[in-house]
Amino acid sequence: MLRAICILMCLSAPGVAQDFFTLKGHGGPIMDIAVSPSGQIATASFDNAVGVWNGLEPIWFDGHEAAVTALEFLDNNLVFSGGDDFALRAWSLGDPEKTRIVGEHQAKITSIAISSEDVVATASWDATIGVWSPGGSVKFLEGHQQGVNDVAFSADGARLYSASTDGTVRIWDVEAGTQMQQLVSHGFGINELIVNEAEGWLAYGAVDGGTRMVDPDSGELIADFTLDRQPILAMAYDASSGQLGVGDGEGYIMVIDTRARAITRDFRAARNGPIWALAFSPDGANLHAGGIEDIVYSWPVATLDEHDAMAGGTRSFLENPDALPNGERQFKRKCSVCHTLTEGSARKAGPSLHGVFGRRAGTVPDYRYSDTLTGSTIVWSPETINGLFEEGPDHYIPGTKMPMQVIAKQTDRDDLIDFLRVATGAGEK
């Protein structure tokens, strides 16, 4: 249902092309991709931002306080996002007054779905499903035993399907807010699902690599496309061609012809690291994908196997980690996704580390800090950096949006600090 025309849709969008292209500008891994009815691409990133791409140029929407993990267009003008900050946000491309925080879960939001009646559903690791009405009311559906990873509406919006870490797919009555049935019990966590009631199937992808198609009413197995790779992390469907794209943790994209019940392509899309995000262009000609890089890749499906894979190997997935000095290796694994070493924070999830020694926390001018670090009395030094990684950011600075991680060995912390002294311009110790 289109209620508004995006003021940008008259400008070219790469999502309608049948050529290979990339979208560059984010400062962290790509966590989700959504495509509007007109073909405009929205991207969610670990850098806490939503990018909406006008051709090859992004319009940035900042506001999330942690990684953005889920996106969905309502129409050509309004896109919803959810993130690790527990928040559901709505971004208006043509009217900033309509941009708002819709509400919050008690844990990260992992998926967003929108019904034919403009009802928004959110999956969350708090084990609930949020159902947000156009009028602003919300109800939370409870029943899953662990985090909910994905949600999808029936065509008429009356039913909602959910997939969970508890290994089940469940069906819910949206109006009543009650569970109708448990459709699947897989045995391993289920990460992704796609529903096509008109053609009589539901496809799901699981932690153990299970990729199956079942009857959406009975749960009876229709087809099994499981390969020897795991976990399944992304799915996308193009109704016009019947193509189902499946991305996994080992960097492959499998394309399934859902009508012929056959795998038509199996492409090594990333040299290192997972495929976290997939979306088809509206005509089904291109498949957009994202992973550990801060780049979106878009391949023509017809020539998928003829193209190179994502470069990868630049962050926590290192091709030859033993070749690096230990301090640099620690930085690549623990810090490089969020921080630059040069001046300027470059849309990263964290501030630049250039000149970090002797600097008071929360004072880099081009970075928007959480309230916890604004006005902090911490001054970064070998001692405070050591304490940060010895205790973990969540204990050393309670309330910070820094990822929870610890460097357990003192020698590793010492080597990291020695590396940072030189790399951030402080000089040798």
VOVO-539599 format. One record per residue (C-alpha): residue in three letters; residue number from 1; chain; x, y, z. Coordinates in Angstrom, 2 decimals. Example, Ala and Ser with C-alpha at 12.3 -4.5 7.8 and 13.67 -1.06 7.14 Angstrom:
BEGIN
residu, num, chaine, x, y, z
ala, 1, A, 12.30, -4.50, 7.80;
ser, 2, A, 13.67, -1.06, 7.14;
***
This chain:
BEGIN
residu, num, chaine, x, y, z
met, 1, A, 0.00, 0.00, 0.00;
leu, 2, A, 1.57, 3.28, -1.08;
arg, 3, A, 0.36, 6.31, 0.82;
ala, 4, A, 3.17, 8.69, 0.00;
ile, 5, A, 5.63, 9.28, -2.79;
cys, 6, A, 9.22, 9.60, -1.70;
ile, 7, A, 10.65, 12.90, -2.86;
leu, 8, A, 13.78, 11.01, -3.82;
met, 9, A, 12.29, 8.31, -6.02;
cys, 10, A, 12.55, 10.41, -9.17;
leu, 11, A, 16.32, 10.21, -8.77;
ser, 12, A, 18.07, 7.08, -9.95;
ala, 13, A, 18.30, 4.10, -7.60;
pro, 14, A, 20.90, 1.41, -8.29;
gly, 15, A, 18.55, -1.28, -7.05;
val, 16, A, 16.73, -1.36, -10.41;
ala, 17, A, 19.89, -1.97, -12.43;
gln, 18, A, 21.09, -5.30, -13.74;
asp, 19, A, 24.80, -4.51, -13.34;
phe, 20, A, 27.18, -5.26, -10.51;
phe, 21, A, 27.66, -2.33, -8.12;
thr, 22, A, 28.72, -1.53, -4.58;
leu, 23, A, 27.53, 0.97, -1.99;
lys, 24, A, 30.29, 2.46, 0.15;
gly, 25, A, 30.02, 4.85, 3.08;
his, 26, A, 29.18, 2.94, 6.25;
gly, 27, A, 31.76, 2.67, 9.00;
gly, 28, A, 31.00, -0.89, 10.07;
pro, 29, A, 29.66, -4.26, 8.94;
ile, 30, A, 26.31, -4.38, 7.13;
met, 31, A, 23.67, -6.02, 9.33;
asp, 32, A, 20.49, -5.71, 7.22;
ile, 33, A, 19.23, -4.43, 3.86;
ala, 34, A, 15.71, -3.37, 2.88;
val, 35, A, 14.36, -2.31, -0.52;
ser, 36, A, 11.43, 0.03, -1.07;
pro, 37, A, 8.74, -0.62, -3.73;
ser, 38, A, 10.54, 1.89, -5.99;
gly, 39, A, 13.87, 0.12, -5.56;
gln, 40, A, 15.53, 2.47, -3.11;
ile, 41, A, 17.95, 0.67, -0.82;
ala, 42, A, 18.20, 1.14, 2.96;
thr, 43, A, 21.10, -0.33, 4.93;
ala, 44, A, 21.62, -1.05, 8.62;
ser, 45, A, 25.12, -1.15, 10.04;
phe, 46, A, 27.19, -1.89, 13.09;
asp, 47, A, 28.14, 1.81, 12.92;
asn, 48, A, 24.75, 2.66, 14.54;
ala, 49, A, 23.43, 4.29, 11.37;
val, 50, A, 20.76, 3.77, 8.74;
gly, 51, A, 21.76, 4.70, 5.20;
val, 52, A, 19.17, 5.38, 2.50;
trp, 53, A, 20.84, 5.39, -0.88;
asn, 54, A, 20.00, 7.91, -3.58;
gly, 55, A, 21.90, 6.30, -6.41;
leu, 56, A, 25.36, 5.67, -4.99;
glu, 57, A, 25.12, 8.47, -2.42;
pro, 58, A, 23.72, 7.87, 1.09;
ile, 59, A, 21.43, 9.96, 3.22;
trp, 60, A, 22.33, 9.19, 6.83;
phe, 61, A, 19.84, 8.67, 9.61;
asp, 62, A, 21.53, 8.72, 13.01;
gly, 63, A, 19.86, 8.17, 16.35;
his, 64, A, 20.36, 4.56, 17.38;
glu, 65, A, 22.73, 4.17, 20.32;
ala, 66, A, 24.09, 0.81, 19.18;
ala, 67, A, 24.29, -1.35, 16.06;
val, 68, A, 21.27, -1.24, 13.76;
thr, 69, A, 20.21, -4.82, 13.04;
ala, 70, A, 16.80, -4.74, 11.32;
leu, 71, A, 15.10, -2.67, 8.61;
glu, 72, A, 11.78, -2.64, 6.75;
phe, 73, A, 10.12, -0.10, 4.44;
leu, 74, A, 6.45, 0.70, 5.06;
asp, 75, A, 6.27, 2.45, 1.69;
asn, 76, A, 8.54, 4.66, -0.41;
asn, 77, A, 8.67, 7.31, 2.30;
leu, 78, A, 8.90, 5.59, 5.69;
val, 79, A, 11.42, 3.03, 6.91;
phe, 80, A, 11.49, 1.32, 10.31;
ser, 81, A, 14.69, 0.24, 12.06;
gly, 82, A, 15.56, -1.75, 15.16;
gly, 83, A, 18.84, -2.26, 16.92;
asp, 84, A, 21.02, -3.47, 19.73;
asp, 85, A, 19.80, -0.45, 21.73;
phe, 86, A, 16.38, -2.18, 22.02;
ala, 87, A, 14.68, 0.70, 20.16;
leu, 88, A, 12.24, 0.65, 17.24;
arg, 89, A, 12.55, 3.85, 15.20;
ala, 90, A, 10.63, 5.24, 12.22;
trp, 91, A, 12.48, 7.43, 9.71;
ser, 92, A, 10.59, 9.67, 7.30;
leu, 93, A, 12.49, 10.36, 4.10;
gly, 94, A, 10.36, 13.36, 3.16;
asp, 95, A, 9.05, 14.75, 6.45;
pro, 96, A, 11.51, 14.88, 9.38;
glu, 97, A, 8.61, 15.63, 11.74;
lys, 98, A, 7.45, 12.02, 11.32;
thr, 99, A, 10.80, 10.62, 12.42;
arg, 100, A, 10.38, 9.19, 15.90;
ile, 101, A, 11.13, 6.48, 18.44;
val, 102, A, 8.16, 4.12, 18.22;
gly, 103, A, 9.01, 2.13, 21.35;
glu, 104, A, 11.40, -0.29, 22.97;
his, 105, A, 11.92, -3.95, 23.83;
gln, 106, A, 13.89, -5.25, 26.79;
ala, 107, A, 16.65, -6.62, 24.54;
lys, 108, A, 17.95, -6.20, 20.98;
ile, 109, A, 15.54, -6.17, 18.05;
thr, 110, A, 16.45, -8.76, 15.42;
ser, 111, A, 13.76, -8.46, 12.76;
ile, 112, A, 10.90, -6.24, 11.57;
ala, 113, A, 7.86, -7.21, 9.49;
ile, 114, A, 4.97, -5.03, 8.27;
ser, 115, A, 1.51, -6.36, 7.45;
ser, 116, A, -0.89, -5.39, 4.68;
glu, 117, A, -2.73, -3.38, 7.36;
asp, 118, A, 0.44, -1.42, 8.28;
val, 119, A, 0.86, -3.26, 11.57;
val, 120, A, 4.55, -3.52, 12.51;
ala, 121, A, 5.91, -6.64, 14.21;
thr, 122, A, 9.31, -6.82, 15.90;
ala, 123, A, 11.28, -9.88, 16.97;
ser, 124, A, 13.52, -9.47, 20.02;
trp, 125, A, 15.99, -11.38, 22.10;
asp, 126, A, 13.80, -10.61, 25.13;
ala, 127, A, 11.78, -13.64, 23.88;
thr, 128, A, 8.80, -11.51, 22.89;
ile, 129, A, 7.24, -10.23, 19.69;
gly, 130, A, 6.11, -6.62, 19.61;
val, 131, A, 2.95, -5.84, 17.61;
trp, 132, A, 2.70, -2.11, 16.98;
ser, 133, A, -0.56, -0.74, 15.59;
pro, 134, A, -0.67, 2.27, 13.22;
gly, 135, A, -2.37, 4.16, 16.03;
gly, 136, A, 0.59, 3.72, 18.35;
ser, 137, A, -0.56, 1.00, 20.72;
val, 138, A, 1.58, -2.08, 21.31;
lys, 139, A, 1.15, -5.57, 22.66;
phe, 140, A, 3.91, -8.07, 23.34;
leu, 141, A, 3.34, -11.71, 22.44;
glu, 142, A, 4.88, -14.18, 24.87;
gly, 143, A, 5.45, -17.89, 24.49;
his, 144, A, 8.89, -18.48, 23.04;
gln, 145, A, 11.38, -19.84, 25.56;
gln, 146, A, 14.35, -17.95, 24.14;
gly, 147, A, 15.08, -14.99, 21.88;
val, 148, A, 12.96, -14.43, 18.78;
asn, 149, A, 15.03, -14.06, 15.60;
asp, 150, A, 12.54, -13.44, 12.81;
val, 151, A, 8.88, -12.65, 12.12;
ala, 152, A, 6.69, -12.69, 9.00;
phe, 153, A, 3.01, -11.86, 8.43;
ser, 154, A, 0.50, -13.88, 6.45;
ala, 155, A, -0.71, -12.17, 3.28;
asp, 156, A, -3.90, -10.93, 4.95;
gly, 157, A, -2.08, -9.80, 8.10;
ala, 158, A, -4.24, -11.95, 10.37;
arg, 159, A, -1.47, -14.39, 11.31;
leu, 160, A, 2.11, -13.89, 12.31;
tyr, 161, A, 4.87, -16.48, 12.01;
ser, 162, A, 7.90, -16.35, 14.31;
ala, 163, A, 11.25, -18.15, 14.47;
ser, 164, A, 13.27, -18.48, 17.65;
thr, 165, A, 16.52, -19.57, 19.23;
asp, 166, A, 14.37, -22.16, 21.05;
gly, 167, A, 14.23, -24.08, 17.75;
thr, 168, A, 10.57, -23.49, 16.98;
val, 169, A, 8.43, -21.73, 14.41;
arg, 170, A, 5.11, -20.58, 15.86;
ile, 171, A, 1.93, -19.05, 14.45;
trp, 172, A, 0.08, -16.24, 16.24;
asp, 173, A, -3.35, -14.70, 15.94;
val, 174, A, -2.49, -11.01, 15.52;
glu, 175, A, -5.78, -9.54, 16.70;
ala, 176, A, -6.13, -11.81, 19.72;
gly, 177, A, -2.41, -11.75, 20.53;
thr, 178, A, -2.41, -15.50, 21.20;
gln, 179, A, -0.43, -18.43, 19.90;
met, 180, A, -2.36, -20.58, 17.44;
gln, 181, A, 0.10, -23.43, 17.04;
gln, 182, A, 3.71, -24.54, 17.13;
leu, 183, A, 4.45, -25.28, 13.49;
val, 184, A, 8.06, -26.52, 13.61;
ser, 185, A, 10.36, -27.96, 16.27;
his, 186, A, 13.77, -28.12, 14.64;
gly, 187, A, 16.07, -28.95, 17.54;
phe, 188, A, 18.47, -26.09, 16.82;
gly, 189, A, 17.84, -22.36, 16.86;
ile, 190, A, 16.00, -20.99, 13.83;
asn, 191, A, 17.31, -17.67, 12.53;
glu, 192, A, 15.34, -16.87, 9.37;
leu, 193, A, 11.96, -17.53, 7.79;
ile, 194, A, 10.08, -16.62, 4.61;
val, 195, A, 6.36, -17.36, 4.11;
asn, 196, A, 4.52, -17.82, 0.82;
glu, 197, A, 1.01, -19.00, 1.65;
ala, 198, A, -0.21, -18.56, -1.94;
glu, 199, A, 2.23, -21.21, -3.13;
gly, 200, A, 1.88, -23.27, 0.03;
trp, 201, A, 5.28, -23.11, 1.71;
leu, 202, A, 7.30, -21.64, 4.55;
ala, 203, A, 11.10, -21.70, 4.30;
tyr, 204, A, 13.38, -21.46, 7.30;
gly, 205, A, 17.10, -21.42, 8.04;
ala, 206, A, 18.69, -22.67, 11.25;
val, 207, A, 21.86, -22.55, 13.31;
asp, 208, A, 22.88, -26.08, 12.26;
gly, 209, A, 22.66, -25.09, 8.58;
gly, 210, A, 19.19, -26.58, 8.15;
thr, 211, A, 17.42, -24.99, 5.17;
arg, 212, A, 13.98, -26.44, 4.75;
met, 213, A, 10.62, -25.77, 3.16;
val, 214, A, 7.51, -26.88, 5.06;
asp, 215, A, 3.76, -26.60, 4.70;
pro, 216, A, 2.68, -23.32, 6.41;
asp, 217, A, -0.41, -24.94, 7.95;
ser, 218, A, 0.79, -28.39, 9.00;
gly, 219, A, 4.58, -28.03, 9.23;
glu, 220, A, 5.00, -31.11, 7.01;
leu, 221, A, 8.36, -31.19, 5.22;
ile, 222, A, 8.17, -30.25, 1.54;
ala, 223, A, 11.87, -29.97, 0.62;
asp, 224, A, 15.27, -29.94, 2.29;
phe, 225, A, 18.05, -27.80, 0.81;
thr, 226, A, 20.52, -28.24, 3.66;
leu, 227, A, 24.20, -28.11, 2.67;
asp, 228, A, 27.25, -28.74, 4.82;
arg, 229, A, 27.53, -25.12, 6.01;
gln, 230, A, 26.28, -23.27, 9.07;
pro, 231, A, 24.66, -21.21, 10.44;
ile, 232, A, 22.01, -19.75, 8.11;
leu, 233, A, 22.02, -16.00, 8.79;
ala, 234, A, 20.04, -14.32, 6.00;
met, 235, A, 17.14, -15.03, 3.65;
ala, 236, A, 15.46, -12.99, 0.92;
tyr, 237, A, 12.67, -13.81, -1.52;
asp, 238, A, 11.62, -12.44, -4.90;
ala, 239, A, 7.98, -13.29, -5.62;
ser, 240, A, 8.12, -12.48, -9.33;
ser, 241, A, 10.79, -15.07, -10.11;
gly, 242, A, 10.24, -17.41, -7.17;
gln, 243, A, 13.90, -17.08, -6.16;
leu, 244, A, 14.93, -17.60, -2.55;
gly, 245, A, 18.35, -16.31, -1.50;
val, 246, A, 20.07, -17.91, 1.51;
gly, 247, A, 23.22, -16.54, 3.17;
asp, 248, A, 25.32, -18.48, 5.67;
gly, 249, A, 28.09, -18.03, 8.21;
glu, 250, A, 30.74, -19.33, 5.85;
gly, 251, A, 30.21, -16.64, 3.23;
tyr, 252, A, 28.07, -18.50, 0.67;
ile, 253, A, 24.86, -17.40, -1.00;
met, 254, A, 22.60, -20.19, -2.23;
val, 255, A, 19.79, -19.36, -4.67;
ile, 256, A, 16.78, -21.71, -4.71;
asp, 257, A, 14.10, -21.90, -7.39;
thr, 258, A, 11.14, -22.41, -5.05;
arg, 259, A, 8.85, -23.53, -7.87;
ala, 260, A, 11.20, -26.18, -9.23;
arg, 261, A, 12.33, -27.02, -5.67;
ala, 262, A, 15.96, -26.87, -6.83;
ile, 263, A, 19.19, -25.07, -5.95;
thr, 264, A, 20.14, -23.05, -9.03;
arg, 265, A, 23.26, -21.27, -7.75;
asp, 266, A, 25.71, -21.70, -4.91;
phe, 267, A, 28.09, -18.73, -4.83;
arg, 268, A, 31.10, -18.03, -2.61;
ala, 269, A, 30.07, -14.44, -1.89;
ala, 270, A, 32.62, -13.59, 0.83;
arg, 271, A, 36.20, -14.79, 1.12;
asn, 272, A, 36.00, -14.47, 4.89;
gly, 273, A, 33.14, -14.02, 7.29;
pro, 274, A, 29.38, -14.35, 7.18;
ile, 275, A, 26.57, -13.09, 4.98;
trp, 276, A, 24.35, -11.15, 7.38;
ala, 277, A, 22.07, -9.31, 4.97;
leu, 278, A, 20.27, -10.14, 1.71;
ala, 279, A, 17.62, -8.38, -0.36;
phe, 280, A, 16.46, -8.63, -3.98;
ser, 281, A, 15.86, -5.64, -6.23;
pro, 282, A, 12.13, -5.21, -6.99;
asp, 283, A, 12.49, -6.91, -10.39;
gly, 284, A, 14.51, -9.79, -8.94;
ala, 285, A, 17.42, -9.07, -11.27;
asn, 286, A, 19.95, -8.15, -8.57;
leu, 287, A, 20.74, -9.62, -5.18;
his, 288, A, 22.12, -7.13, -2.62;
ala, 289, A, 24.28, -8.54, 0.17;
gly, 290, A, 26.24, -7.41, 3.21;
gly, 291, A, 28.62, -8.95, 5.70;
ile, 292, A, 31.74, -8.19, 7.71;
glu, 293, A, 32.80, -5.41, 5.33;
asp, 294, A, 31.29, -1.92, 5.44;
ile, 295, A, 30.28, -2.28, 1.78;
val, 296, A, 27.04, -3.48, 0.19;
tyr, 297, A, 27.59, -5.68, -2.86;
ser, 298, A, 24.92, -6.13, -5.52;
trp, 299, A, 25.29, -8.94, -8.03;
pro, 300, A, 23.11, -9.67, -11.06;
val, 301, A, 21.54, -13.02, -10.24;
ala, 302, A, 21.83, -14.23, -13.83;
thr, 303, A, 25.64, -13.92, -13.75;
leu, 304, A, 26.21, -14.46, -10.03;
asp, 305, A, 28.91, -17.09, -10.44;
glu, 306, A, 30.94, -14.90, -12.80;
his, 307, A, 31.74, -12.24, -10.19;
asp, 308, A, 34.38, -11.97, -7.50;
ala, 309, A, 33.52, -12.43, -3.85;
met, 310, A, 33.58, -9.73, -1.19;
ala, 311, A, 37.16, -8.93, -0.29;
gly, 312, A, 36.75, -9.55, 3.44;
gly, 313, A, 39.70, -10.25, 5.70;
thr, 314, A, 39.99, -6.69, 6.97;
arg, 315, A, 38.54, -6.91, 10.45;
ser, 316, A, 37.99, -9.68, 12.96;
phe, 317, A, 38.18, -12.28, 10.17;
leu, 318, A, 41.90, -12.27, 9.37;
glu, 319, A, 43.33, -14.34, 6.55;
asn, 320, A, 46.66, -14.88, 8.32;
pro, 321, A, 46.48, -13.58, 11.90;
asp, 322, A, 49.78, -15.16, 12.92;
ala, 323, A, 51.59, -12.92, 10.42;
leu, 324, A, 50.70, -9.80, 12.45;
pro, 325, A, 52.45, -8.59, 15.60;
asn, 326, A, 50.32, -9.50, 18.61;
gly, 327, A, 49.36, -5.92, 19.47;
glu, 328, A, 48.09, -5.22, 15.97;
arg, 329, A, 46.29, -8.57, 15.94;
gln, 330, A, 44.50, -7.64, 19.18;
phe, 331, A, 43.49, -4.30, 17.68;
lys, 332, A, 42.15, -5.95, 14.51;
arg, 333, A, 40.13, -8.45, 16.52;
lys, 334, A, 38.86, -6.25, 19.33;
cys, 335, A, 38.85, -2.66, 18.12;
ser, 336, A, 38.99, -2.16, 14.36;
val, 337, A, 35.29, -2.71, 13.67;
cys, 338, A, 34.42, 0.31, 15.83;
his, 339, A, 37.45, 2.63, 15.76;
thr, 340, A, 39.81, 4.33, 13.33;
leu, 341, A, 43.44, 5.13, 14.18;
thr, 342, A, 43.52, 8.30, 12.10;
glu, 343, A, 41.88, 11.66, 12.73;
gly, 344, A, 38.13, 11.57, 12.15;
ser, 345, A, 35.70, 8.93, 13.37;
ala, 346, A, 34.61, 8.06, 9.79;
arg, 347, A, 31.07, 6.96, 10.69;
lys, 348, A, 32.43, 4.20, 12.90;
ala, 349, A, 30.49, 2.80, 15.85;
gly, 350, A, 33.11, 4.33, 18.16;
pro, 351, A, 35.22, 7.51, 18.18;
ser, 352, A, 38.62, 7.86, 16.53;
leu, 353, A, 41.52, 6.63, 18.68;
his, 354, A, 43.94, 9.14, 17.20;
gly, 355, A, 45.52, 11.02, 20.12;
val, 356, A, 43.71, 8.84, 22.65;
phe, 357, A, 46.49, 8.87, 25.28;
gly, 358, A, 45.93, 11.79, 27.64;
arg, 359, A, 42.47, 12.52, 26.25;
arg, 360, A, 39.45, 12.69, 28.51;
ala, 361, A, 36.77, 10.15, 27.59;
gly, 362, A, 33.76, 11.50, 25.73;
thr, 363, A, 35.49, 14.45, 24.07;
val, 364, A, 36.05, 13.57, 20.39;
pro, 365, A, 34.11, 16.36, 18.64;
asp, 366, A, 32.80, 14.39, 15.64;
tyr, 367, A, 31.31, 11.52, 17.65;
arg, 368, A, 27.95, 11.38, 19.45;
tyr, 369, A, 28.52, 9.77, 22.84;
ser, 370, A, 26.05, 8.12, 25.17;
asp, 371, A, 25.07, 10.00, 28.31;
thr, 372, A, 27.33, 7.67, 30.30;
leu, 373, A, 30.52, 9.04, 28.75;
thr, 374, A, 29.42, 12.64, 28.27;
gly, 375, A, 31.16, 14.54, 31.05;
ser, 376, A, 33.22, 11.51, 32.09;
thr, 377, A, 36.26, 12.07, 34.33;
ile, 378, A, 38.18, 9.12, 32.84;
val, 379, A, 41.42, 10.07, 31.11;
trp, 380, A, 42.75, 7.45, 28.69;
ser, 381, A, 46.17, 6.16, 29.70;
pro, 382, A, 47.94, 2.77, 29.74;
glu, 383, A, 46.36, 2.16, 33.13;
thr, 384, A, 42.79, 3.06, 32.17;
ile, 385, A, 42.94, 1.20, 28.82;
asn, 386, A, 44.29, -1.83, 30.65;
gly, 387, A, 41.42, -1.61, 33.17;
leu, 388, A, 38.87, -1.24, 30.37;
phe, 389, A, 39.86, -4.56, 28.78;
glu, 390, A, 40.68, -6.36, 32.02;
glu, 391, A, 37.20, -5.82, 33.45;
gly, 392, A, 35.28, -5.34, 30.20;
pro, 393, A, 33.60, -2.07, 29.17;
asp, 394, A, 30.26, -3.07, 30.71;
his, 395, A, 31.91, -3.32, 34.15;
tyr, 396, A, 34.54, -0.61, 33.83;
ile, 397, A, 32.03, 1.96, 32.50;
pro, 398, A, 28.52, 0.71, 33.39;
gly, 399, A, 25.98, 1.93, 30.86;
thr, 400, A, 28.43, 2.38, 28.00;
lys, 401, A, 27.40, 1.34, 24.50;
met, 402, A, 30.81, -0.23, 23.89;
pro, 403, A, 30.53, -3.96, 23.07;
met, 404, A, 31.06, -6.31, 26.00;
gln, 405, A, 34.49, -7.90, 25.61;
val, 406, A, 37.50, -8.78, 27.74;
ile, 407, A, 41.16, -9.35, 26.86;
ala, 408, A, 42.02, -11.95, 29.47;
lys, 409, A, 45.82, -12.16, 29.19;
gln, 410, A, 47.95, -9.36, 30.60;
thr, 411, A, 50.51, -9.85, 27.82;
asp, 412, A, 47.80, -9.32, 25.19;
arg, 413, A, 46.64, -6.12, 26.89;
asp, 414, A, 50.22, -4.87, 27.16;
asp, 415, A, 50.86, -5.59, 23.48;
leu, 416, A, 47.66, -3.81, 22.47;
ile, 417, A, 48.61, -0.74, 24.49;
asp, 418, A, 52.11, -0.70, 22.98;
phe, 419, A, 50.60, -0.93, 19.49;
leu, 420, A, 48.15, 1.90, 20.24;
arg, 421, A, 50.95, 4.17, 21.50;
val, 422, A, 52.57, 4.13, 18.09;
ala, 423, A, 49.47, 3.84, 15.90;
thr, 424, A, 47.59, 6.72, 17.55;
gly, 425, A, 50.47, 9.17, 17.47;
ala, 426, A, 51.64, 8.91, 21.07;
gly, 427, A, 55.06, 7.56, 20.07;
glu, 428, A, 57.11, 4.75, 21.60;
lys, 429, A, 56.88, 4.26, 25.35;
***
